[in-house]
Amino acid sequence: MAEHTHDIDRTTTGRKDPLAFGRSDRWGLVGLLALLAVITVVGRVVYPVLGWVEGLPVPTEVVSPVVVPVLEGTGLEHGPGTYDVLVPVHGTGLRLLSLLPGVLVAVAVLLGCWLLLQVIRSIAAGDPFAPANVARLRGMAALLVFGSALVFFVEMAVTGVLLGSVDLLGSEPAFRLDFPWGPLLAGMVVAMLGEAFKVGSRLRHDVDGLV
C-alpha cells in the first residue's frame, strides 16, 4: 500500500501533465467563445440589418424538384435540388420577421457562451462542483436541445411566410426536414455532465460535513 501511495504521489508531483487544462488553455477557450459570439452576432444580425438598410433581398433556402430534359423518357429521375432564392421583402413587419431566426440564434449563442464562461471561472477558482455549475450546465443543455429545435421550426415558418409573399410562377417548393440532431445529442451529453456535477457537488457537501 505504501509503495502504491508513493507511485501516486510521484505521478501527481512529477512533471506537468501535458493534457492538463491550464491557464493558457482557459484563455484560449475564452478567446474562441468571444470570437464565436462576434461572428454569430455579425453574421446573423448585423449583416441582415445592413441588408435591410440597403434594401437588399433576403436569401432564403428552397428545396425544389429539378427537371432534366435529357433524362425524360429514359426511366431515370433527378432528385430535388437546394437553391438560394433572393426574396424581395417590402414592409417593416415582414423584414423584422425575417430577422427573427438570426436574433434567436445570436441570443442562444451569447447566453450559452456566458454560461460556459461562468463554469470556466469556477473551475479556475478551484470550485468545479459548485451547485451553481449544475444549473449552468442544465441551462446549456436546454439551449442546445430546445433552443435548436425552436430555431429550426421558426426558420421553417419564416421561410414559408417569405416564399408566400412572392409569385413563384407555379413552382411548388418543398421544405427539407433537416432536424438539428447534432445540437440535440450535444445537449443530452451536457445534461448528463450536469448530473455528474450534481453527484460531485453532493459528495463534496458530504465530505465537508464530515470534516
C-alpha positions in Angstrom: 0.0 0.0 0.0 2.8 2.4 0.9 4.5 1.7 -2.5 1.2 2.4 -4.3 0.8 5.6 -2.5 4.3 6.6 -3.3 3.7 6.0 -7.0 0.6 8.2 -7.0 2.4 11.0 -5.2 5.3 10.7 -7.7 2.8 11.0 -10.6 1.0 14.0 -9.2 4.1 15.8 -8.1 6.3 14.9 -11.0 6.4 16.6 -14.4 3.5 18.6 -15.6 0.7 16.7 -17.3 0.7 17.8 -21.0 -3.1 17.2 -21.2 -3.9 19.4 -18.2 -6.3 22.3 -18.8 -4.1 25.2 -17.7 -4.4 29.0 -17.7 -3.4 29.4 -21.3 -6.0 26.8 -22.3 -8.6 28.7 -20.4 -7.7 32.0 -22.0 -7.7 30.3 -25.4 -11.2 28.9 -24.8 -12.4 32.3 -23.7 -11.0 33.9 -26.9 -12.7 31.3 -29.0 -16.0 31.9 -27.3 -15.6 35.6 -27.8 -14.8 35.1 -31.5 -17.8 32.7 -31.9 -20.1 35.3 -30.3 -18.8 38.1 -32.5 -19.1 36.0 -35.7 -22.6 34.9 -34.8 -23.9 38.4 -34.0 -22.3 40.0 -37.1 -23.4 37.2 -39.4 -26.9 36.6 -38.1 -27.9 40.1 -37.0 -25.7 42.9 -38.2 -25.4 41.9 -41.9 -29.1 41.3 -42.3 -29.9 44.6 -40.7 -27.4 46.3 -43.1 -29.1 44.5 -45.9 -32.4 45.9 -44.7 -31.0 49.4 -44.7 -29.7 48.9 -48.2 -32.9 47.4 -49.4 -31.3 44.1 -50.4 -33.5 40.9 -50.9 -33.5 38.2 -48.2 -31.7 35.0 -49.1 -33.9 32.0 -48.5 -33.1 28.3 -49.0 -35.6 26.4 -51.0 -35.8 22.7 -51.9 -37.4 22.3 -55.3 -37.7 19.5 -57.9 -35.1 19.5 -60.7 -36.3 18.9 -64.3 -33.6 17.5 -66.6 -34.9 17.2 -70.2 -32.2 14.8 -71.2 -33.5 12.2 -68.7 -37.1 12.3 -69.9 -38.2 9.0 -71.4 -35.2 7.2 -70.1 -36.8 6.0 -66.9 -34.3 7.9 -64.8 -35.3 10.7 -62.4 -33.4 13.6 -60.9 -33.7 14.3 -57.2 -34.7 17.6 -55.7 -32.2 20.4 -55.5 -31.5 23.1 -52.9 -31.4 26.7 -54.1 -30.8 30.1 -52.5 -33.7 32.3 -53.5 -33.4 36.0 -53.1 -36.8 37.2 -51.9 -37.5 40.9 -52.2 -39.1 41.9 -48.9 -41.3 45.0 -48.7 -42.7 46.2 -45.4 -41.3 46.6 -41.9 -43.2 43.7 -40.4 -42.0 41.2 -42.9 -38.4 42.4 -42.7 -38.5 42.1 -38.9 -39.9 38.6 -39.2 -37.0 37.7 -41.5 -34.6 38.8 -38.7 -36.2 36.6 -36.1 -34.3 33.3 -36.6 -30.9 35.1 -36.6 -31.8 37.0 -33.5 -32.8 33.8 -31.7 -29.5 32.1 -32.8 -27.5 35.1 -31.6 -29.3 35.2 -28.2 -28.8 31.4 -27.7 -25.1 31.6 -28.6 -24.5 34.6 -26.3 -26.3 33.0 -23.4 -24.5 29.7 -23.9 -21.1 31.4 -24.0 -21.9 33.3 -20.9 -22.9 30.2 -19.0 -19.8 28.3 -20.2 -17.6 31.3 -19.1 -19.1 31.1 -15.6 -18.3 27.4 -15.4 -14.7 28.1 -16.5 -14.4 30.8 -13.9 -15.5 28.4 -11.1 -13.1 25.8 -12.3 -10.2 28.3 -12.4 -11.2 29.2 -8.8 -10.8 25.6 -7.7 -14.5 25.0 -7.2 -15.7 23.0 -10.2 -18.5 21.2 -8.3 -20.2 24.4 -7.1 -24.0 23.9 -7.1 -24.4 26.8 -9.5 -22.5 24.9 -12.1 -25.2 22.2 -12.2 -27.8 24.9 -13.1 -25.4 26.4 -15.7 -24.8 23.0 -17.4 -28.6 22.3 -17.4 -29.1 25.7 -18.9 -26.6 25.0 -21.7 -28.3 21.6 -22.3 -31.7 23.3 -22.6 -30.3 25.8 -25.1 -28.9 23.0 -27.2 -32.0 20.8 -27.1 -34.9 23.2 -27.0 -33.2 26.3 -28.4 -32.0 24.5 -31.6 -35.5 23.0 -32.1 -37.1 26.4 -31.6 -34.8 28.0 -34.2 -35.5 25.1 -36.6 -39.2 25.5 -36.5 -39.2 29.3 -36.5 -36.9 29.3 -39.5 -39.2 26.9 -41.4 -42.2 29.1 -40.6 -40.4 32.3 -41.6 -39.3 30.7 -44.9 -42.9 29.7 -45.6 -44.1 33.3 -45.0 -41.3 34.8 -47.2 -42.0 32.4 -50.1 -45.7 33.0 -49.8 -45.2 36.7 -50.3 -43.8 36.3 -53.8 -45.0 34.7 -57.1 -43.1 31.5 -57.8 -44.7 31.1 -61.2 -46.4 27.8 -60.4 -43.4 26.2 -58.7 -44.1 24.2 -55.6 -41.1 24.5 -53.2 -40.6 21.9 -50.6 -39.0 22.1 -47.2 -36.2 19.9 -46.1 -36.8 18.4 -42.7 -33.2 18.5 -41.7 -33.6 18.5 -37.9 -30.6 19.6 -35.9 -29.6 16.2 -34.5 -26.1 17.4 -33.6 -27.1 20.0 -31.0 -29.8 17.6 -29.7 -27.1 14.9 -29.0 -24.7 17.5 -27.6 -27.4 18.8 -25.3 -28.0 15.3 -23.9 -24.3 14.9 -23.3 -24.2 18.2 -21.4 -27.2 17.3 -19.4 -25.5 14.0 -18.3 -22.4 16.1 -17.5 -24.6 18.3 -15.3 -25.9 15.2 -13.4 -22.3 14.1 -12.9 -21.5 17.6 -11.4 -24.6 17.2 -9.2 -23.2 14.0 -7.8 -19.8 15.6 -7.3 -21.4 18.6 -5.5 -23.4 16.2 -3.2 -20.2 14.2 -2.4 -18.3 17.4 -1.7 -21.1 18.5 0.7 -21.0 15.2 2.5 -17.2 15.4 2.9 -17.4 18.9 4.2 -19.9 17.8 6.7 -17.6 15.1 8.0 -14.6 17.4 8.4 
